[in-house]
């Protein structure tokens, strides 16, 4: 937020707007202390109604959903593969992005190379909203998987949130 508040356009806005809502408690905590400017955390928990796709989740399975494009620049899949090997076979990592694009083919190759196909659910197509939210609603956890080498990692610690974080808030995951 410090960088944001230093831009000339934002300074003009801040002269007019004296109250801000931020989308998470940690954003409120990290909001710069600016005299005369009030801020408060507000977690919007509204999701549009999407058609539910019937999915089979076996009793005892733990679903960990990771949304978005399969992209090593933003997500630490290598840590997931290393740590994921320690989990039992009931843990399923559901990667809700098209595995044919970006780093998807490499992610698929690494999963196969490690013999972890039973631990991952992948898609060879863009995952439409109704399918995406059907998996997210049944998930036990929604994992952000943003890593330290991501270009804006520090921003995520202080004043940005991911789309997956908003979905997790909305679904109370």
C-alpha positions as CSV (number, residue, x, y, z in Angstrom):
1,X,0.0,0.0,0.0
2,X,2.9,2.3,0.6
3,X,3.8,2.2,-3.1
4,X,0.2,2.7,-4.0
5,X,-0.2,5.7,-1.8
6,X,2.9,7.3,-3.3
7,X,1.5,7.5,-6.9
8,X,0.3,10.9,-8.0
9,X,-3.1,9.5,-9.2
10,X,-3.7,7.8,-5.8
11,X,-2.7,10.9,-3.9
12,X,-5.4,12.8,-5.8
13,X,-8.0,10.1,-5.0
14,X,-6.9,10.0,-1.3
15,X,-7.6,13.8,-1.0
16,X,-11.2,13.1,-2.0
17,X,-11.8,9.6,-0.5
18,X,-11.3,9.5,3.3
19,X,-12.6,5.9,4.0
20,X,-11.3,2.7,2.5
21,X,-12.5,-0.9,2.7
22,X,-9.8,-3.5,2.3
23,X,-10.6,-7.2,1.5
24,X,-8.9,-8.9,4.4
25,X,-7.9,-8.4,8.0
26,X,-4.1,-8.6,7.1
27,X,-4.6,-5.9,4.5
28,X,-6.2,-3.7,7.2
29,X,-3.3,-4.4,9.6
30,X,-0.8,-3.4,6.9
31,X,-2.6,-0.3,5.7
32,X,-0.3,2.7,6.0
33,X,-1.0,5.1,8.8
34,X,-2.1,8.3,7.0
35,X,-3.7,11.1,9.0
36,X,-7.3,11.7,8.2
37,X,-7.7,8.4,6.3
38,X,-9.9,5.7,7.8
39,X,-9.8,2.0,6.8
40,X,-11.6,-1.1,7.7
41,X,-11.5,-4.8,6.7
42,X,-14.5,-6.1,4.9
43,X,-14.6,-9.7,3.6
44,X,-17.2,-10.0,0.8
45,X,-18.6,-13.5,0.8
46,X,-20.8,-13.4,-2.2
47,X,-20.4,-15.8,-5.0
48,X,-22.8,-16.0,-7.9
49,X,-24.9,-19.2,-8.1
50,X,-23.4,-21.6,-10.5
51,X,-24.9,-24.9,-11.6
52,X,-23.5,-27.7,-9.5
53,X,-21.7,-30.5,-11.3
54,X,-22.1,-33.9,-9.6
55,X,-18.7,-35.0,-8.4
56,X,-17.6,-38.2,-6.6
57,X,-15.6,-37.6,-3.5
58,X,-14.7,-40.8,-1.7
59,X,-15.2,-41.0,2.0
60,X,-11.9,-40.2,3.7
61,X,-10.5,-38.3,0.8
62,X,-9.0,-34.9,1.5
63,X,-9.3,-32.5,-1.5
64,X,-6.9,-29.6,-1.7
65,X,-7.9,-27.2,-4.5
66,X,-5.4,-25.0,-6.3
67,X,-7.0,-22.6,-8.7
68,X,-5.6,-20.7,-11.7
69,X,-3.2,-21.3,-14.5
70,X,-0.4,-23.8,-14.1
71,X,2.5,-21.4,-13.9
72,X,5.8,-21.9,-12.1
73,X,6.4,-18.2,-12.0
74,X,3.4,-17.7,-9.6
75,X,3.1,-21.1,-7.8
76,X,5.7,-23.4,-6.2
77,X,4.7,-26.7,-7.6
78,X,8.1,-28.2,-6.8
79,X,7.5,-27.8,-3.1
80,X,4.1,-29.3,-3.6
81,X,5.7,-32.4,-5.3
82,X,8.3,-32.7,-2.5
83,X,5.8,-32.3,0.4
84,X,3.0,-34.1,-1.4
85,X,5.0,-37.3,-1.5
86,X,4.7,-37.4,2.3
87,X,0.9,-37.4,2.2
88,X,-1.2,-40.5,2.1
89,X,-3.1,-41.5,-1.0
90,X,-6.3,-40.1,0.3
91,X,-5.0,-36.5,-0.3
92,X,-5.9,-35.3,-3.7
93,X,-4.4,-32.1,-5.1
94,X,-6.9,-30.7,-7.6
95,X,-5.2,-28.2,-10.0
96,X,-8.1,-26.2,-11.5
97,X,-6.2,-24.8,-14.5
98,X,-5.8,-26.0,-18.1
99,X,-2.8,-28.4,-18.1
100,X,-2.3,-27.9,-21.9
101,X,-1.2,-24.3,-21.5
102,X,1.6,-22.3,-19.7
103,X,3.6,-24.7,-17.6
104,X,0.9,-27.4,-17.6
105,X,2.7,-29.9,-19.8
106,X,5.8,-29.6,-17.5
107,X,3.7,-30.0,-14.4
108,X,2.1,-33.1,-15.9
109,X,5.5,-34.5,-16.8
110,X,6.8,-34.0,-13.3
111,X,3.8,-35.6,-11.7
112,X,4.2,-38.6,-13.9
113,X,8.0,-38.8,-13.4
114,X,7.4,-38.9,-9.6
115,X,4.6,-41.5,-9.9
116,X,2.1,-39.2,-8.2
117,X,-0.7,-39.5,-10.7
118,X,-3.1,-40.8,-8.0
119,X,-2.5,-37.7,-5.9
120,X,-3.4,-35.2,-8.6
121,X,-6.5,-34.3,-10.6
122,X,-5.7,-32.3,-13.7
123,X,-7.7,-30.9,-16.6
124,X,-6.9,-30.8,-20.3
125,X,-9.4,-27.9,-20.8
126,X,-10.3,-24.5,-19.4
127,X,-12.3,-25.3,-16.3
128,X,-15.7,-23.5,-16.6
129,X,-17.1,-21.8,-13.6
130,X,-19.7,-24.4,-12.7
131,X,-17.1,-27.1,-12.7
132,X,-14.5,-24.9,-10.9
133,X,-16.9,-24.0,-8.1
134,X,-18.2,-27.5,-7.8
135,X,-14.7,-28.7,-6.9
136,X,-14.1,-25.6,-4.7
137,X,-17.2,-26.2,-2.7
138,X,-16.3,-29.9,-2.0
139,X,-12.7,-29.0,-1.2
140,X,-11.4,-29.4,2.3
141,X,-8.8,-26.7,1.7
142,X,-8.0,-24.1,-0.9
143,X,-4.2,-23.6,-1.3
144,X,-2.7,-20.4,-2.7
145,X,0.7,-21.9,-3.4
146,X,2.2,-18.5,-4.0
147,X,6.0,-18.7,-3.5
148,X,8.8,-16.4,-2.4
149,X,10.3,-16.2,-5.9
150,X,7.1,-14.9,-7.4
151,X,7.6,-11.4,-8.6
152,X,5.1,-9.8,-6.3
153,X,5.4,-12.2,-3.3
154,X,6.1,-9.4,-0.8
155,X,3.0,-7.6,-2.0
156,X,0.9,-10.7,-1.2
157,X,2.2,-10.6,2.4
158,X,1.2,-7.0,2.9
159,X,-1.4,-5.5,0.5
160,X,-2.6,-7.9,-2.2
161,X,-4.7,-11.0,-2.1
162,X,-5.2,-13.7,-4.7
163,X,-8.4,-14.7,-6.3
164,X,-8.1,-18.1,-4.6
165,X,-8.0,-16.3,-1.3
166,X,-11.3,-14.5,-2.0
167,X,-12.9,-17.8,-3.0
168,X,-11.6,-19.4,0.2
169,X,-13.1,-16.6,2.3
170,X,-16.4,-16.8,0.4
171,X,-16.6,-20.6,0.9
172,X,-15.1,-20.4,4.4
173,X,-12.3,-22.8,3.6
